[in-house]
Amino acid sequence: MIDHEKIEQAVRLFLEGIGEDVLREGLIDTPDRIARMCEELYGGMEEDAEVHLSKTFSVDSSEMVIERDITFYSTCEHHILPFYGKAHIAYIPDGKVVGLSKLARTVEVFARRLQLQEQLTGQIADALMEYMQPKGALVMVEAEHMCMTMRGIKKPGSRTVTMAKRGVFESDPALEERFFRLLNAGALR
């Protein structure tokens, strides 16, 4: 649970620590604004992907389902700076599918936490396997990290790509190849 008061105290100390006057007109309400922002940005800590992935629909098909270009915003747990990008999800149903919006909501559950991209990718794939129980899942995440673009090495435009394969995607390279063909075909449109 997010503690509004502790966040406000921490922001005041931070502002003092960088030499700011916390009573300056432009900063007087900043601690409250930051605390409210934290409720929005880190609300995934109090959410469970099961809520989104447990409502399924029966299907006869076991054809690959792909939802691509799911925009997300997250925060790097090492530098408390944003990283953002797109998630692409594929799964092979085993008698049931989930509403497409539920895949995007699942990305949000895990993105709205202090995160590592590698961890985010695996958490999404694991949640799909646990709650939907498909034959397999593949999650690919592409993101730009502000800790690399605005500080440190300062390389804007660089993107990190991570992938997590579960179930049949681990044992059948043809499925992964098909995923990339379909993903790239969609990029050309």
C-alpha positions in Angstrom: 0.0 0.0 0.0 1.3 3.4 -0.9 1.9 5.7 2.1 1.1 9.2 0.9 2.6 10.9 4.0 6.0 9.1 3.8 6.3 10.0 0.1 5.6 13.6 0.9 8.3 13.6 3.6 10.8 11.9 1.3 10.1 14.4 -1.5 10.6 17.4 0.9 13.9 15.8 2.0 15.0 15.2 -1.6 14.2 18.8 -2.6 16.2 20.1 0.4 19.0 17.7 -0.4 19.4 19.2 -3.9 19.4 22.7 -2.5 15.8 23.7 -3.2 13.5 25.8 -1.0 10.6 23.6 -0.3 8.5 26.6 0.6 9.1 28.2 -2.9 5.8 28.9 -4.7 6.5 26.4 -7.5 7.4 23.6 -5.1 5.1 24.0 -2.1 2.5 21.5 -3.5 5.1 19.2 -5.2 5.3 16.7 -2.4 1.6 16.1 -2.6 1.7 16.0 -6.5 4.5 13.4 -6.4 2.6 11.2 -3.8 -0.5 11.2 -6.0 1.6 10.5 -9.1 3.1 7.5 -7.2 -0.4 6.1 -6.6 -0.8 6.1 -10.4 2.6 4.9 -11.5 3.1 2.2 -8.9 -0.5 1.0 -8.5 0.5 -2.3 -10.0 2.0 -3.3 -6.7 -1.6 -3.8 -5.4 -2.9 -5.5 -8.5 -2.9 -9.2 -9.4 -2.8 -10.4 -13.0 -5.1 -13.3 -12.1 -8.0 -10.8 -12.0 -7.5 -10.0 -15.7 -6.5 -13.5 -16.9 -9.1 -15.6 -15.1 -12.0 -14.7 -17.3 -11.6 -16.9 -20.3 -13.7 -18.1 -23.3 -13.8 -21.6 -24.7 -12.5 -22.1 -28.2 -11.9 -25.1 -30.5 -8.9 -23.5 -32.1 -5.3 -23.8 -31.0 -3.9 -21.3 -33.5 -1.5 -18.7 -32.3 -3.0 -15.5 -30.8 -0.8 -12.4 -31.0 -1.4 -9.0 -29.5 1.4 -6.6 -30.6 2.4 -3.0 -29.9 1.0 -2.8 -26.4 2.4 0.5 -25.2 3.6 0.6 -21.6 5.4 2.9 -19.2 7.4 1.6 -16.3 10.1 2.8 -13.9 13.6 1.3 -13.6 14.2 0.1 -10.0 17.9 0.9 -10.2 17.7 4.6 -11.0 14.0 5.4 -10.5 13.8 6.7 -14.1 11.2 5.8 -16.7 11.5 3.2 -19.4 8.8 2.8 -22.0 8.1 0.9 -25.1 6.0 -1.9 -26.6 5.1 -5.4 -25.5 4.2 -8.1 -28.0 2.4 -11.2 -26.7 1.7 -14.5 -28.3 0.1 -17.6 -26.9 -1.2 -20.9 -28.1 -4.6 -21.6 -26.6 -5.4 -24.9 -25.0 -9.2 -24.7 -25.2 -9.6 -21.2 -23.9 -8.7 -17.6 -24.8 -8.9 -14.4 -22.9 -10.3 -11.0 -24.0 -7.6 -9.0 -25.8 -7.9 -6.1 -23.4 -6.9 -8.4 -20.6 -3.5 -9.0 -22.2 -2.9 -5.2 -22.2 -4.1 -5.0 -18.6 -1.7 -7.7 -17.6 1.2 -5.7 -19.1 0.0 -2.7 -17.0 -0.1 -4.8 -13.8 3.6 -5.5 -14.0 4.7 -2.3 -15.7 3.2 -0.2 -12.9 5.9 -1.3 -10.4 9.5 -0.5 -9.9 10.9 -2.9 -12.5 13.7 -4.4 -14.5 12.7 -5.0 -18.2 14.0 -8.6 -18.0 11.8 -9.3 -15.0 8.8 -7.5 -16.5 9.0 -9.8 -19.6 9.2 -13.0 -17.6 6.4 -11.9 -15.2 4.0 -11.4 -18.1 4.9 -14.8 -19.6 4.6 -16.6 -16.2 1.2 -15.0 -15.5 -0.2 -16.1 -18.9 1.0 -19.7 -18.2 -0.3 -19.8 -14.6 -3.7 -18.2 -15.1 -4.6 -19.0 -18.7 -2.8 -22.3 -18.9 -2.1 -22.1 -22.7 0.1 -24.6 -24.5 2.8 -21.9 -24.6 3.4 -18.2 -24.4 6.0 -15.8 -25.9 6.5 -12.2 -24.7 8.8 -9.7 -26.3 9.4 -6.3 -24.9 11.2 -3.4 -26.6 11.9 -0.3 -24.5 13.9 2.8 -24.3 15.4 3.5 -20.9 15.9 7.1 -19.6 18.7 5.8 -17.4 20.6 5.3 -20.7 19.4 8.3 -22.6 19.3 11.2 -20.2 22.2 10.2 -17.8 25.2 7.9 -17.8 26.1 6.9 -21.3 23.5 9.3 -22.9 22.5 7.3 -25.9 19.0 8.4 -26.9 17.2 6.1 -29.3 18.9 2.9 -28.1 16.4 0.2 -27.4 16.6 -2.9 -25.2 14.7 -6.0 -26.4 13.9 -8.9 -24.1 12.0 -12.1 -24.7 10.5 -14.8 -22.5 9.4 -18.2 -24.0 7.3 -20.7 -22.1 5.7 -24.1 -23.0 5.7 -25.1 -26.6 7.6 -21.9 -27.6 10.6 -23.3 -25.8 10.6 -26.6 -27.6 9.4 -25.6 -31.1 11.6 -23.1 -32.9 9.1 -23.0 -35.8 6.6 -21.4 -33.5 9.0 -18.6 -32.6 9.9 -18.2 -36.3 6.2 -17.9 -37.1 5.7 -15.3 -34.3 8.5 -13.1 -35.8 7.1 -13.5 -39.4 3.7 -12.4 -38.2 5.1 -9.6 -36.1 7.2 -8.3 -39.0 4.3 -8.6 -41.4 2.2 -6.4 -39.2 5.0 -3.8 -39.0 5.0 -3.4 -42.8 1.4 -2.3 -42.9 
